């Protein structure tokens, strides 16, 4: 048995739950109009499932700050902090967040996997 073979039954159940021709993982957004509207298959739709909670994706201040950061820092951190070190901006942001929330410290993750791993770390040893 291969490592992922046990997931075939889960995939079969998922397929059985969906109407024929429907694949929620293959939805293509044609054009973004705003933080809450887009074109999908030629139809104007409301984006109800985005992570744009505060509607800041089209905020001019955010766009200007992002543009400035791109010119100064480049397009990304090129990896995790453990592999490449901590950017001064990450440290400064953590200090600002801790102060804002009245905490002794805060942590900002530069890669998506890191917060997932950090959130599971305390679980071993606790009864679930």
C-alpha angles and dihedrals in degrees: 000000000000124000095258099033092101088064094064091085090053090051090050092052091049091051091049091054095053125077114245112281095016117122115167090192093060101056111136120203107212098195138355114226100176141335089287106028136062144153116260118181090343093307126112108238140176115248101226098159104051127119089233092110096157098038092239100136091094098030107127094220090054092047091050092047091048091049091050091048091049092053092047103037106020127233100311150342092269091229147338124328090242091059100036108021133249120299114228088236091059091051092047092049091049091053091049092048093049090050093046093050095039093242129139091235145354135198130217120199120215095194129051096231095056098069090047092053092044093051092053096045097084093050102078108091095025120104111245 
